[in-house]
Amino acid sequence: MMKRPLLICLLCTLFKIISSASPCTKITYRRTNNVGFRCTGLTTLQKLEQARTNTTIITIFDSNIPNVPGHIFVRFAATLVTLDLHESGIQTCDAQAFTGLTKLQRLVLWGNKLTFVPGDWFVNMRSLKTLDLSFNFIQGIDYTVFQMLPNLENFYFDYNQLHYIDYNMFAYLGKLKKVKFSRNPWNWAYRARLTWTLENQKVEAPDVWEDWNWMNVVIKDCIESGQGELPSDRVLDCAVGKLLTFAYETFSTQERYSPPGCNEQAKRLVRCMRPVATNVTATDYETVRKILEDYSTVLPSMQRALIPFPLRR
């Protein structure tokens, strides 16, 4: 009969231990001599009080922290090199949220709900090498950010709501090696100019939606031949003209190998996609230009919609 009360007491003790367990863990990386602090399921950052002052890596994820208050990480200023706050529901950060982090090399903020990136976050953060702002709702980035990060090597701001960034600002990032900027609602002219600018800086800028290398080369050729400057439609018309010329030349040499009926079907497709306008005398160049613009807008949305439904054989 004594065993049952003892069992109940043991279960109660275990329940108390489990229920009071901290969502944070202290980690020591012996190979790299790093000291880590890892948390999940937080609603505030008060748990940082449990971290050692010599912590070098802080990782917080799967949390709901609407705001990052000022000076919250200043206690780790002398040692912190990586601050990872991904998927933490962050909507805003105080101007002094990252104050004092002069040794920080990696700032990871992907998967949050940020809408703007102010320059105040990066005061005296000249050691930063990687800034990941992907998968947010960012509509603007303060131009001073570029001037404050001279040693930045990796800059990721894909999957946001950016329409424009002054591409001349990338000249301040002299050590930049890799950029991710796709899945933003760029217009064709800006996107081409941004890609061209990064290519001239020898920066790796993979675009996962389309391969625009051919367009960039053609646009550059059109500009240098005196067709105008971006975002003039004359430049795109010139690019479309070169594309059509290439297509016609290729088509003329391979026409005899095409299956019966393809010619008529292709013509019908172009007619169906012709822009609806009062001007029924739209040229082929105008038609193809409109098709290219529409494709650049529609295809990403269609591809994103299919992501949850992978095709299986």
C-alpha positions in Angstrom: 0.0 0.0 0.0 3.0 2.3 0.5 4.1 2.0 -3.1 1.1 3.8 -4.4 1.5 7.1 -2.5 5.2 7.0 -3.3 4.4 6.6 -7.0 2.0 9.5 -6.9 4.5 11.7 -5.1 7.2 10.8 -7.7 4.8 11.6 -10.6 3.9 15.0 -9.0 7.6 15.8 -8.6 8.3 14.9 -12.2 5.4 17.0 -13.4 6.7 20.0 -11.4 10.1 19.7 -12.9 8.8 19.4 -16.5 6.3 22.3 -16.0 9.1 24.6 -14.6 11.6 23.6 -17.2 13.1 26.7 -18.9 12.5 27.2 -22.7 16.1 28.2 -22.9 19.3 26.2 -23.0 22.9 27.2 -22.4 25.3 25.6 -24.8 29.1 25.3 -24.9 30.8 24.6 -28.2 34.1 23.1 -27.3 35.5 22.9 -30.8 35.0 26.6 -31.5 35.1 27.9 -27.9 31.7 29.6 -28.4 29.1 30.0 -25.7 25.5 29.7 -26.9 22.1 30.6 -25.5 19.1 29.0 -27.4 15.4 29.7 -26.7 12.1 28.8 -28.2 8.5 29.7 -27.4 9.2 33.1 -25.8 6.8 36.1 -25.6 9.4 38.4 -24.1 13.2 38.6 -23.9 13.4 38.5 -20.1 14.9 35.0 -20.3 18.1 36.6 -21.5 18.9 37.3 -17.9 19.8 33.6 -17.6 22.4 33.8 -20.3 26.1 34.1 -19.4 27.7 37.5 -20.0 30.4 35.9 -22.3 27.7 34.4 -24.6 28.9 34.5 -28.3 25.8 33.1 -30.0 22.1 33.8 -29.2 19.4 31.9 -31.1 15.7 32.6 -30.5 13.0 31.0 -32.8 9.4 29.9 -32.9 8.4 32.7 -30.6 6.0 35.6 -30.4 7.9 38.7 -29.5 6.2 41.8 -31.0 8.9 44.3 -30.1 12.6 44.1 -29.3 13.3 46.7 -26.6 16.3 49.0 -26.6 19.6 47.9 -24.9 18.3 44.4 -24.4 21.5 42.8 -25.7 24.1 45.4 -24.4 25.2 43.0 -21.7 26.7 40.7 -24.4 28.4 43.5 -26.3 31.9 42.4 -25.6 31.5 38.9 -27.0 28.3 38.4 -29.1 29.1 37.5 -32.7 25.8 35.9 -33.8 22.3 37.1 -33.1 19.6 34.9 -34.6 16.0 35.9 -34.0 14.3 34.1 -36.9 10.6 33.3 -36.9 10.0 35.2 -33.6 6.9 37.3 -34.6 9.0 40.5 -34.4 7.1 43.5 -35.7 9.3 46.4 -34.5 12.7 46.9 -32.9 13.5 50.0 -30.8 16.1 52.3 -32.3 18.6 51.1 -29.6 17.7 47.4 -29.8 21.2 46.4 -31.0 23.2 49.2 -29.3 26.7 48.3 -28.3 27.0 45.1 -30.5 30.3 46.2 -32.0 31.6 42.6 -32.4 28.4 41.3 -34.1 29.1 39.5 -37.4 25.8 37.8 -38.1 22.3 39.3 -37.6 19.5 37.0 -38.6 15.9 38.4 -38.7 14.2 36.2 -41.4 10.7 35.0 -41.0 9.4 38.0 -38.9 6.9 40.8 -39.5 9.2 43.7 -40.0 8.0 46.5 -42.4 10.9 49.0 -42.3 14.7 48.8 -41.6 16.0 52.0 -40.0 19.7 53.0 -39.9 19.6 53.4 -36.1 19.8 49.6 -35.7 23.3 49.5 -37.1 25.2 52.3 -35.3 28.8 51.2 -34.7 28.1 47.8 -36.1 30.9 47.9 -38.6 31.9 44.2 -37.9 28.7 42.9 -39.4 29.2 40.4 -42.3 25.8 38.8 -42.7 22.4 40.5 -42.6 19.4 38.3 -43.3 16.1 40.1 -43.6 14.3 37.5 -45.8 10.6 36.5 -45.4 9.4 39.7 -43.8 7.0 42.5 -45.0 9.7 45.1 -45.5 8.6 48.1 -47.7 11.7 50.3 -47.1 15.3 50.2 -46.1 17.0 53.4 -44.8 19.8 54.4 -47.1 22.1 55.0 -44.2 22.1 51.3 -43.5 24.4 50.8 -46.5 26.9 53.5 -45.3 27.1 51.9 -41.8 28.0 48.4 -42.9 31.3 48.6 -44.8 32.3 45.0 -44.1 29.0 43.4 -45.1 29.5 40.3 -47.3 26.1 38.7 -47.4 22.8 40.7 -47.7 19.5 38.8 -48.0 16.2 40.7 -48.4 14.2 38.4 -50.6 10.5 37.5 -49.9 9.6 41.1 -49.0 7.5 44.0 -50.3 10.2 46.2 -51.7 9.5 48.1 -54.9 12.7 50.2 -54.9 16.1 50.6 -53.3 18.6 53.1 -54.7 21.0 50.7 -56.4 23.8 53.3 -56.2 23.9 52.6 -52.4 25.4 49.2 -53.0 28.7 51.0 -53.9 29.1 51.6 -50.2 29.2 47.8 -49.7 32.7 47.3 -51.1 33.1 43.8 -49.6 29.7 42.5 -50.7 29.9 38.9 -52.0 26.3 37.6 -52.1 22.8 39.2 -52.4 19.3 37.6 -52.5 16.6 40.0 -53.7 14.0 37.9 -55.5 10.3 37.6 -54.5 10.0 41.4 -54.3 7.5 43.4 -56.5 10.3 45.1 -58.6 9.3 46.6 -61.9 11.3 45.4 -64.9 13.5 48.4 -65.3 14.6 48.5 -61.7 15.2 44.8 -61.5 17.3 44.9 -64.6 19.4 47.8 -63.3 19.8 46.3 -59.9 21.0 43.0 -61.4 23.3 44.8 -63.7 24.8 46.9 -60.9 25.5 43.8 -58.8 27.1 42.0 -61.7 29.4 44.9 -62.3 30.4 44.7 -58.6 31.2 41.0 -59.0 28.4 40.2 -56.5 26.7 36.8 -56.6 23.0 37.5 -57.0 21.0 34.4 -57.8 17.5 34.9 -58.9 15.4 31.9 -58.2 12.4 32.9 -60.4 13.9 33.4 -63.8 17.3 33.6 -65.5 17.5 37.2 -66.6 21.1 37.1 -67.8 20.0 37.3 -71.5 17.8 40.3 -70.7 20.6 42.1 -68.8 23.1 41.6 -71.6 20.6 42.8 -74.3 19.5 45.8 -72.2 23.1 46.9 -71.7 23.7 46.5 -75.5 20.6 48.7 -76.2 21.6 51.4 -73.8 25.2 51.6 -75.1 23.9 51.8 -78.6 22.0 55.0 -77.8 18.5 53.6 -77.4 17.9 55.5 -74.2 18.3 55.0 -70.4 16.3 53.0 -68.0 13.4 53.0 -67.3 12.6 54.2 -70.9 10.3 51.8 -72.8 12.6 52.3 -75.8 15.2 50.2 -74.0 12.8 47.4 -73.5 11.4 47.7 -77.0 15.0 47.4 -78.3 15.5 44.3 -76.1 12.3 42.8 -77.4 13.3 43.6 -81.0 16.6 41.7 -80.5 14.7 38.8 -78.9 12.3 38.6 -81.9 15.1 38.8 -84.4 16.8 35.9 -82.7 13.6 34.0 -82.6 12.9 34.7 -86.3 16.4 33.6 -87.3 16.2 30.4 -85.3 12.7 29.7 -86.5 13.6 30.1 -90.2 16.3 27.5 -89.9 14.2 25.0 -88.0 10.8 25.6 -89.4 10.8 22.4 -91.4 11.3 20.4 -88.2 8.3 21.8 -86.4 5.2 19.6 -86.0 2.3 20.4 -88.3 0.0 23.0 -86.8 2.6 24.6 -84.5 2.9 27.8 -86.6 -0.8 28.5 -86.5 -1.1 27.7 -82.8 1.8 30.0 -82.0 0.2 32.9 -83.9 -3.1 32.2 -82.1 -1.3 32.3 -78.7 0.3 35.7 -79.5 -3.1 37.1 -80.7 -4.8 35.9 -77.5 -2.2 37.5 -75.3 -2.3 40.8 -77.2 -3.0 43.7 -74.7 -6.6 44.9 -74.7 -6.5 48.5 -75.9 -8.3 50.9 -78.2 -5.2 51.0 -80.4 -5.7 47.8 -82.4 -2.6 48.5 -84.4 -0.3 47.4 -81.6 3.0 46.2 -83.0 4.5 42.8 -82.4 7.2 44.6 -80.3 4.5 46.2 -78.1 2.8 42.8 -77.7 5.9 40.9 -76.7 6.9 43.7 -74.4 3.6 43.5 -72.6 3.8 39.7 -72.4 7.2 39.9 -70.8 6.0 42.4 -68.3 3.0 40.3 -67.5 5.0 37.2 -67.2 7.4 38.8 -64.7 4.5 39.7 -62.5 2.3 36.6 -62.8 4.8 33.7 -62.9 6.2 34.2 -59.3 2.7 34.4 -57.8 1.7 31.2 -59.7 4.8 29.4 -58.6 4.4 30.5 -55.0 0.8 29.3 -55.0 1.9 25.8 -56.1 4.6 25.4 -53.4 2.1 23.8 -50.9 1.0 21.4 -53.6 4.0 19.6 -55.0 3.4 17.4 -58.0 3.9 13.8 -57.3 4.1 11.0 -59.8 
